[in-house]
Amino acid sequence: MKRMFSSLIIAFAMYSKIPMPGVEWSKENMRYAMCFFPLVGAVVGGALYFWGRISDILGMSRVFDTVIIILIPLLLTGGIHMDGFMDTVDARCSYQSRERKLEILKDPNTGAFAVIACIGYLLLSYGFWYEMTPEILPAAAIGFVISRALSGLAVVTFPLAKNSGLAATFSNGANKRRTGAVMMVFLLLGFGGMLLVNWKTGTICLAAVSLLFLYYYRMAVKEFGGITGDLAGYFLQLCELTIVICAIIGGRLK
């Protein structure tokens, strides 16, 4: 139990800005860290749902409400996944060799394409979250669990682009079989919850994120030789936006 608790702390310390007690980042303590990654998404989704309810009660304007919704994931995660999204956009838009793209991922400087992509992403997020309704909000909140379950599944099943870095650290240190099984349980619970909220939203989301997951695998292997921590962040951001879009579409279908 102590080791599992340490893995939980490591997961939240790495993938969120929520204060955590200090633990040793040993191989034993990191073995099940990825198993708790979707719980970070549960906290983010829960915070979004809580804010949505409070905003309705207080009668906040839709503009203010939407801005806070967009900021909550960035504040709770410290922007770690958005950083990966921006780095990956820079690398992909360079149209360089695989080796050069991997070098760009490590470059601390931010390129023009990354800034443009980040602004575009946030604008799209604002537009779709602005259309969110209280009835569909629970499904969108569940999406933060699903995106991390898929990302965690990729870390322990997809090939790695290199033997160093964040993805390699968590992949090599994980009990891959058990972690993969736990991710599948989170996915079943997540999509099951979506179907209960709105079966149309759940069905559309299942189809959309499955295609996105396949695209992620093909793109990562073809362009980078496998996944990295930055690519994982890139996928997670696209997955979250895709789920919000699907939630809106499903909620509008009669």
C-alpha positions as CSV (number, residue, x, y, z in Angstrom):
1,M,0.0,0.0,0.0
2,K,2.8,2.4,0.8
3,R,4.3,1.8,-2.7
4,M,1.0,2.4,-4.4
5,F,0.5,5.6,-2.4
6,S,4.0,6.7,-3.5
7,S,3.0,6.0,-7.1
8,L,-0.1,8.1,-6.6
9,I,1.9,11.0,-5.3
10,I,4.4,10.8,-8.2
11,A,1.6,10.8,-10.7
12,F,0.0,14.0,-9.2
13,A,3.4,15.6,-8.6
14,M,4.4,15.1,-12.2
15,Y,1.2,15.8,-14.1
16,S,-0.4,18.4,-11.9
17,K,0.4,21.5,-9.8
18,I,-1.5,20.2,-6.8
19,P,0.9,20.2,-3.8
20,M,2.1,16.7,-2.9
21,P,4.3,15.3,-0.1
22,G,7.8,14.4,-1.1
23,V,8.6,10.8,-2.0
24,E,11.5,9.0,-3.5
25,W,11.2,8.7,-7.3
26,S,12.6,5.2,-7.3
27,K,11.9,2.5,-9.8
28,E,9.7,0.6,-7.3
29,N,7.7,3.7,-6.5
30,M,7.2,4.7,-10.2
31,R,6.1,1.2,-11.2
32,Y,2.4,2.0,-10.9
33,A,2.5,5.8,-11.3
34,M,0.8,5.8,-14.7
35,C,-2.1,3.8,-13.2
36,F,-3.1,7.0,-11.3
37,F,-2.7,9.3,-14.3
38,P,-6.4,9.2,-15.2
39,L,-7.2,10.3,-11.6
40,V,-5.5,13.6,-12.4
41,G,-8.0,14.0,-15.2
42,A,-10.8,13.1,-12.7
43,V,-9.7,16.0,-10.5
44,V,-9.6,18.4,-13.5
45,G,-12.9,17.3,-14.8
46,G,-14.4,17.5,-11.3
47,A,-13.2,21.0,-11.0
48,L,-14.7,22.0,-14.3
49,Y,-18.0,20.4,-13.4
50,F,-18.0,22.1,-9.9
51,W,-17.2,25.5,-11.5
52,G,-20.0,25.0,-14.1
53,R,-22.5,24.4,-11.3
54,I,-21.3,27.3,-9.2
55,S,-21.3,29.6,-12.3
56,D,-25.0,28.7,-13.0
57,I,-26.0,29.3,-9.4
58,L,-24.2,32.7,-9.3
59,G,-25.5,33.7,-12.7
60,M,-22.0,34.3,-14.2
61,S,-21.8,35.6,-17.7
62,R,-21.1,33.0,-20.4
63,V,-18.0,34.8,-21.4
64,F,-16.5,34.8,-17.9
65,D,-17.7,31.3,-17.3
66,T,-16.0,30.0,-20.5
67,V,-12.7,31.8,-19.8
68,I,-12.4,30.1,-16.3
69,I,-13.3,26.7,-17.8
70,I,-10.4,27.1,-20.3
71,L,-8.0,28.2,-17.5
72,I,-8.8,25.5,-15.0
73,P,-7.0,22.7,-16.9
74,L,-4.0,24.9,-17.5
75,L,-3.8,26.0,-13.9
76,L,-4.2,22.5,-12.4
77,T,-1.7,20.9,-14.8
78,G,0.8,23.7,-15.0
79,G,0.4,23.7,-18.8
80,I,2.6,20.6,-19.1
81,H,0.5,19.0,-21.9
82,M,0.1,22.3,-23.7
83,D,3.9,22.6,-23.7
84,G,4.1,19.2,-25.4
85,F,1.5,20.3,-27.9
86,M,3.4,23.4,-28.8
87,D,6.7,21.6,-29.1
88,T,5.2,18.9,-31.3
89,V,3.6,21.5,-33.6
90,D,7.0,23.2,-34.0
91,A,8.7,19.9,-34.8
92,R,6.0,18.8,-37.3
93,C,5.9,22.1,-39.1
94,S,9.6,22.1,-39.6
95,Y,9.3,19.3,-42.2
96,Q,12.8,18.2,-41.3
97,S,14.2,14.7,-40.9
98,R,13.2,12.5,-38.0
99,E,16.4,13.2,-36.1
100,R,16.0,17.0,-36.5
101,K,12.4,16.8,-35.3
102,L,13.5,15.1,-32.2
103,E,16.1,17.8,-31.6
104,I,13.4,20.5,-32.0
105,L,11.3,18.8,-29.4
106,K,14.1,19.3,-26.9
107,D,14.7,22.9,-27.9
108,P,13.5,25.2,-25.1
109,N,12.8,28.0,-27.5
110,T,9.2,28.5,-28.8
111,G,8.7,28.9,-32.5
112,A,6.1,30.9,-34.4
113,F,4.1,27.8,-35.4
114,A,3.8,26.8,-31.8
115,V,2.4,30.2,-30.8
116,I,0.0,30.2,-33.7
117,A,-1.2,26.7,-32.9
118,C,-1.6,27.5,-29.2
119,I,-3.7,30.6,-29.9
120,G,-5.8,28.7,-32.5
121,Y,-6.3,25.9,-30.0
122,L,-7.5,28.2,-27.2
123,L,-9.8,30.1,-29.6
124,L,-11.4,26.8,-30.7
125,S,-11.7,25.7,-27.1
126,Y,-13.4,29.0,-26.2
127,G,-15.8,28.7,-29.0
128,F,-16.9,25.1,-28.2
129,W,-16.9,25.5,-24.5
130,Y,-19.1,28.6,-24.9
131,E,-21.7,26.3,-26.5
132,M,-21.6,23.8,-23.6
133,T,-24.8,23.1,-21.8
134,P,-25.3,21.9,-18.2
135,E,-26.8,18.7,-19.5
136,I,-23.7,17.8,-21.5
137,L,-21.1,19.2,-19.1
138,P,-20.7,15.9,-17.1
139,A,-19.8,14.0,-20.4
140,A,-17.2,16.7,-21.2
141,A,-15.8,16.4,-17.7
142,I,-15.4,12.7,-18.0
143,G,-13.4,13.3,-21.2
144,F,-10.4,14.4,-19.0
145,V,-10.3,10.9,-17.6
146,I,-10.6,9.3,-21.0
147,S,-7.8,11.4,-22.6
148,R,-5.4,10.4,-19.8
149,A,-6.3,6.8,-19.9
150,L,-5.6,6.7,-23.7
151,S,-2.4,8.6,-23.2
152,G,-1.3,6.3,-20.4
153,L,-2.2,3.2,-22.6
154,A,0.0,4.6,-25.4
155,V,2.9,5.1,-23.0
156,V,3.0,1.4,-22.1
157,T,2.1,0.0,-25.5
158,F,3.4,2.3,-28.3
159,P,7.1,2.2,-29.3
160,L,9.3,4.9,-27.9
161,A,11.1,7.4,-30.1
162,K,14.1,7.4,-27.7
163,N,15.3,5.7,-24.5
164,S,15.4,8.9,-22.5
165,G,12.9,11.6,-21.6
166,L,9.6,11.7,-19.7
167,A,7.7,9.1,-21.7
168,A,10.7,6.7,-21.6
169,T,11.1,7.2,-17.8
170,F,7.5,6.3,-17.1
171,S,7.2,3.6,-19.7
172,N,10.4,1.8,-18.7
173,G,9.6,2.0,-15.0
174,A,6.0,0.8,-15.3
175,N,4.5,-2.6,-14.9
176,K,3.2,-2.4,-18.4
177,R,0.7,-5.3,-18.3
178,R,-1.0,-4.1,-15.2
179,T,-0.9,-0.5,-16.2
180,G,-2.5,-1.3,-19.6
181,A,-5.2,-3.3,-17.8
182,V,-5.9,-0.4,-15.4
183,M,-6.1,2.0,-18.4
184,M,-8.7,-0.2,-20.1
185,V,-10.8,-0.2,-16.9
186,F,-10.7,3.6,-16.8
187,L,-11.7,3.7,-20.5
188,L,-14.6,1.3,-19.9
189,L,-15.8,3.4,-16.9
190,G,-15.3,6.6,-18.8
191,F,-17.2,5.7,-21.9
192,G,-19.8,3.9,-19.8
193,G,-20.4,7.1,-17.9
194,M,-20.6,9.1,-21.1
195,L,-23.2,6.7,-22.5
196,L,-25.3,7.2,-19.3
197,V,-25.1,10.9,-19.6
198,N,-26.0,11.0,-23.3
199,W,-25.7,7.8,-25.5
200,K,-25.3,9.9,-28.7
201,T,-22.4,11.8,-27.2
202,G,-20.8,8.6,-25.9
203,T,-21.1,6.9,-29.2
204,I,-19.7,9.8,-31.2
205,C,-16.8,10.3,-28.7
206,L,-15.9,6.6,-28.8
207,A,-15.7,6.6,-32.6
208,A,-13.8,9.9,-32.8
209,V,-11.2,9.3,-30.1
210,S,-10.6,5.7,-31.5
211,L,-9.7,7.2,-34.9
212,L,-7.6,9.9,-33.2
213,F,-5.7,7.2,-31.2
214,L,-4.9,5.3,-34.4
215,Y,-3.8,8.6,-36.0
216,Y,-1.6,9.3,-33.0
217,Y,0.1,5.9,-33.4
218,R,0.7,6.2,-37.1
219,M,1.9,9.8,-37.0
220,A,4.3,9.2,-34.0
221,V,5.8,6.1,-35.6
222,K,6.1,7.6,-39.1
223,E,7.4,11.0,-38.2
224,F,9.3,10.4,-34.9
225,G,9.9,6.7,-34.7
226,G,7.7,6.4,-31.6
227,I,6.2,8.5,-28.9
228,T,7.8,11.0,-26.5
229,G,6.5,13.0,-23.6
230,D,5.9,16.0,-25.9
231,L,3.9,13.8,-28.3
232,A,1.9,12.5,-25.4
233,G,1.0,16.0,-24.5
234,Y,0.1,16.8,-28.1
235,F,-2.3,13.8,-28.3
236,L,-3.9,14.6,-24.9
237,Q,-4.7,18.2,-25.9
238,L,-6.2,17.1,-29.2
239,C,-8.1,14.4,-27.5
240,E,-9.6,16.8,-24.9
241,L,-10.7,19.2,-27.7
242,T,-12.1,16.4,-29.8
243,I,-14.2,15.1,-26.8
244,V,-15.6,18.6,-26.2
245,I,-16.6,18.9,-29.8
246,C,-18.2,15.5,-29.8
247,A,-20.1,16.4,-26.6
248,I,-21.5,19.5,-28.3
249,I,-22.5,17.6,-31.4
250,G,-24.1,14.8,-29.4
251,G,-26.0,17.2,-27.2
252,R,-27.5,18.9,-30.2
253,L,-28.7,15.8,-32.0
254,K,-32.4,15.1,-31.6
